[in-house]
Amino acid sequence: QPLNLLPLSAKTEPGLQDLVSTYQQHLKTYPNLALKDVCYTASAGRTHFGDRCAIVASNTQELETKLQHYQNGEKVPDLVISDRSPGNPSKLAYLFTGQGCQDMGMGQVLYETQPKFQQTINTCAEILREHLELPLLEVLFPSEGENSPIHETAYTQPCLFALEYALAILWQSWGITPDIVLGHSIGEYVAACLAGVFSLKDGLKLIAARGRLMQALPAGGAMAAVMTDAGTIGEILQSVGVETVSIAAVNGPENTVIAGLYDEMNQVICTCEAKGIKVTILKVSHAFHSVLMEPMLAEFLAVAEQINYQTPHLPIISNVTGKLATDQIATAAYWVEHVSRPIQFAQSMKTLAEQGYNIFLELGPKPILLGMGQHCVSIKHSLWLPSLYPKQGSDWQILLRSLAQLYVRGVRIDWSGFHQGYGHQKISLPTYPFQRKRYWNEAVTEKLEQTRRATQPQTIMLEPTTDPIEPVELPPPSNPVVPEQQMGMAANPAISSRQSLDGSDINQHADIVLHQLNVMSQQLEVLQQQELEITWQQPFPTPLPCLPKLIGYHKPRSETTLRLFCLHELGGSAYTFSDWSEYLPPQIEIVPIELPGREGSGSEQPFSSFLSAVQVLAGVFTTYQDKPFAIWGQSLGALIAFELAHLLNQQYEMNPLHLFVSTAWPPNILLDHLEEMRTISPDTLLSSFLGRLEVPPHLAEDRQLTELLETRLQADLPLLLSYQQNYSQNQPLNCSISAFGGLEDQEVLEEELSHWHHYTHNQFKLHMFHGQHNSFVRRNKNSILTSMGETLNQLITTFTVP
């Protein structure tokens, strides 16, 4: 690859500027790095956020220079930066070019450098062997000094089909898939093939017959582009009184193509020029899309009737109507009519605009349709991108420029597919530049600091020790504890007016919170008396908790046929799942898992090692082997659930039927974030995660509630930070995986969630709901649990207990 594309992104514009700066410094420090490996690591080995830039370069020195241009705010070629102008969601249309733009050697650079493109062209060549006199490759890529019959219609049409189809397969291998397709004249054959109307073999058979039959028609036809509207041309044709001349295409408001016999065409052209209308004679062999095509229709119908048609699985615009194609497109009659009917390209573009399409990617040797399309419609924040453009650069350069534009627009790219087959290596590069800031109200932070200084004479840190820590016998609370089910507003008048995060009454939450705060304060005193020091960086041995204490709000069901084990989010608790049984079928039993270090766990020490936590929790699962099971995990819980599924399979031959993961980076992405998190001070990290809990301002001022949340995070963060991936994408699970995320989540993006599909041999589904990182599950509880219930019901009906 003579050129490479470097994509960089961050969650904020300052973050992107910092990242660009660190990359530039890195390239200065290590000038001998292979550019291909730098770009591969930055694209396939990094998470991609909203603020983006993309740079096309031929070597590391050029890349470093362009990074400096970015920092200076200078615009230079092949440096593309996110357009932050508000716009509608991106909707991508493929535009397939028609006849007239072909040339010898078109796509040859891609054939020589892109394995996927070469493979597709070779497949087309093999299929066309029985339909063409000369091999396709000899026509497309003749040897130096040799002529090619590529401008003969019999070869032009199959050559263009093969080129455009290969471009489509290449783009799709990079993850750039269309939402709709539109082709101009023979381009509609490629569009229909891609939409599944007919197979590649049938499509090539049909287009080869079309070109051969058209080539055999008598000469004498001509075509011309007239720079006026179709209505004016219609009046001129009527006034001149010609029989064979008709409108062949309406390409724009003032771009109409006419076709007919040469002598009659001359009469029309002279009339137009006399009226001051510009006319351009087109270099064609025949009068396509006119009545002069009628002699070939019967024989073409015979071929078309041999084709196996299917209803398109992808929306496609019809040339005949300029509207969305109906089932009629899957008939032989449609393709016969298509030969002689005028092309309604202008109306087709209006249809795309009306339906909200705003990215137009042309697949052809030259960007003919992009210019015409922009004369047909005006769309704000639209992108018009070529695949090939010989006048502007090499094939590969044009493709990379367009890919860069798509990337900064936010279109999802399959970087693994983009780099497949090149043997690039991942190398050490700068990681995400976290913007060091606190994420919640400073007044609340100061209150917590004052409380912490008053209750903690010294920073509580634990250091690794080889001596086991004995369980601490805690004295009973000084005030009698009323069982939570007996407590209510009267027991806690101070909280009677507070509201829960989703607006419902939180007294049931607060009663538990107040009781546990009392218990935790006594634990804190005991720890201080023992002068223990806690560290976040290294694990320390703790006595294994009693298994029953890891289960909370469990409601066994007599009719159980499947258990759903649920692991809460970072800083959460098993209370999240206390009412889930009400939303799920009665044969599904919810088993909530509660990590130590929060209410309900008493004096149990938090887990300090991720591996030990997984091993201990596996013991819980082994006590429930009488029924099949599935696992739900959110945030940290999803990571635990994933590693649990592997451990249970490896050590106990127990396999979940399904894994549900929510708002969680898959391991390969998480490890990049952990690398940065481990460099941040515990206090800063704690404040950051407290902010992510999305506590409303009126609750953030509640000292007892915030201290409770802080305690939970202090229990869970060491667990997260100690994570080391024990299983890789090369060891995917046998069970299917469903991933859930929030559309407004700025932490775990939809693109990142989609990477979970690498971790299963089985089916993968991604479900996105409106809401932020932590709130979307509460906000969409009914819909999420309904979806889960449907999935679990299917598992129950298909699974037979041995």
Steps between C-alpha positions, in 0.01 A plus 500: 500500500672820385270705726354439845216650701542603864170544690509680837211577731409621848188580700568874488676743268770579762549128546554459126750785497691334783497168320631655178778665699601176671505317166720766347745482790496122481590505130782746571634272770467186288553612137565147372155365579329332203214726389278202416536366856433844652178534300396140564542535876320835513206371297448133591646522850324807639148606593356772276318797655297794369765766434712371213768579249650285225827542315618338176880479476771312315762492780542588868673831424206615290263380772689695768487814285125471450449445873678832552272663242203379703636656818560826315143500371620482140303329225709279274411222252429158649441642850131459585346631823153438647231737385324593822210667324171354620349263251266206462619143560707369212315298236721358226404440137710314243487656151608273213629676187360437153662451161735759347765537773691177433871496415782251460675415824217622724546352846834340414681642806232355725521168320873486570484615865161405647444125551121532540466708183724262303308197621168651391629601154640149452164349594324721245758410237440131558122538472529710183731251330202331331335831403788705352730420209798667671591443867383781729849561641647555153231757426531680835879490531661462156875466473699813424463601135194279442155629418187398686142469373375652826310774315297243306162466669528120513802541730428838657197382693644182660827683576320780682282248686807307621687814605208652688403175669862447613507854642179426693644181648818685596309780674280249681804307621601823674162524669366772266161351419222691323157579635369524143635452145445687173651429160497701177405285200729194512598611852155385610599144414784518753269663756240225450763229536624652825141527624444130432263528202719249318829322565838615373499216248156593368580872505808453284312270266228763458734797449719306255192413292384862514834632375531234230148559365542878502833469320330298227243771428543708184716809526361846436376594843618801695458658845541857626478684833280809474534762773132567558208342680304200375188709439677732258655205316160338468360812335798517259461134401131555433568811291772336291284195435766226523402133538802333660639772728382484863614581850746236616583641845402783729828560685416835659274804500681625189677189377297284266643228275335423166558202268396398148612462140792721405320700227198579715728580795670766287167673441428513874852617584484783247165613642639500855811697404284752315316559826831552683489163679837333546529148356782247549528200267573181698758247380285185481458219252120483513190694606446336839171529692307579184265332254807393300557230765174321416653247251701337782220480760355162403834321514593683820171392656589138426821541701333702777244223551781257583604710800400410856358816661448583868336790682777748591621482861643851472305811390568585136387793284354415159633678187163451337295687763754694707329355810569211734485181298207265554488123456476572127880536493525127563347411162636450149248753365650780710849453359369486144308824556814651661687470166286749307343718770659837599712516815334707773821595682387845615187356658709222655720756675192687624372174648829449685491856633138466615592188697787671680804353326800728540811299410543404137783264402548448128634166382641532150811599303422873525265706723241581233191464719631716785500813288161427347352413836604828660320684220185302579477554876640726771558317828654659809808332648514250215805306381565417134785250476665328204656155501726577205595837347801473265537879463533552877731216603581132491228241561628429851537866591143582397364204695691602815384860470139389480549254786649782710192714431272217605701442816489858624128507416456225758432209265603171660799338328611139533871567543582131532344444159681804361842362601425133433763316299789744548676351801522828694614486862373681806761721663521719807332837441366781721172408668195710575581845648258514792392857569583540868191650662256420776153400390273627774404797712802647675291604801396139549860390459615745768231377739616144450861602552409667830310192612783275394758702693279495808440124495831379354810623692717341234450379145374147517724291277565126515837369401567145373557260782554127515305473823130437460275768642276356764130578471410783734231445761300818493299614802132547434395851395443738787143556385269204452465405138147476373453238227478676164152373426375671818661835426338782314459873485412522866829335595697748291310830475812672371477313171125508453516757223787357300453347160681205339705535186205416276255716692333232715495485882841404642408429860549129439854578382579749773401269787758249388756775440470648850531164668808406300665837557487425873660161447768639266600774742573234764701301247700813426583549868620141532722532196650822631570338837686220327700764302459313175615664176313444174652518153308497175787386288565151639270220613501373855374166625161507665297222657249365252153628577232254597319417178146581623607858570573550131134443414251781560127543437474143375144372459507125417223376272352152513435494124856605408637362173782754453695728734623846409800603712529879516815699576458868579691798364805672648384662824161328481332231703274197467203721584494589129355157429254479790193540276625344177299183562183704449598572139617154397312173436433294818733218394801736513656536845708810574814442709653843582871498587622766741869584523643556850551855624143632495170462688403141555860374516551580867865505598622308194818640347474613136669295235840645417594267216288452192614141454423404859156663468421292192622183671289565809191588297545183296442316826157660521410371155613146579238480774227554238571226248149351489369751243636663185601863547577832333694800632429874495776748578507877490819706490747322732244223535516431127876453515466265796223311321717455191799366695266283710357342187850405387609371842186291545556344160871433552491369859148368553368430148205728576383722216244780516232488233532874447707797614345846534749790523403861560694830480831315501810524286609161369835390646716613207368857527486507880870418532593821316290703744639317803853585392412867542286456812791342687700820454232716664495566872232306694334824614466634145381167369245466779360846430475420132302183559278670755405747228413218263236374742281788379382602847249789476609826667242479779630154599868585446474730803402208722820417688385155612397396151819624335713330765313177435568526127862588569538193722363276228739642244794461739404133519460450125771713338793288625322202350473672163858631504641154573338353188723310263344333198511124555329409174535653157296541185669180384302317771141614439210370706265234371194681632326783316550858622261796518645846562299798628593869489370854527479715189604808699777316687825694454707240687433169324409564138284289271802425283691370802212279613491342155848357562343242735412301189866393484458313830247238393481214252125539519249772419552860607234771534542868585211688663516880533256704709467869575679605818840568651762267642327402823146624447401319183434167677266663754339708228436200275464224757175365359626488139836352597352228717237422238779451246694285744189297581445426131860386463484283812165351400653388170787341692258321730303355210812382314705375795445150634631424847700172494 
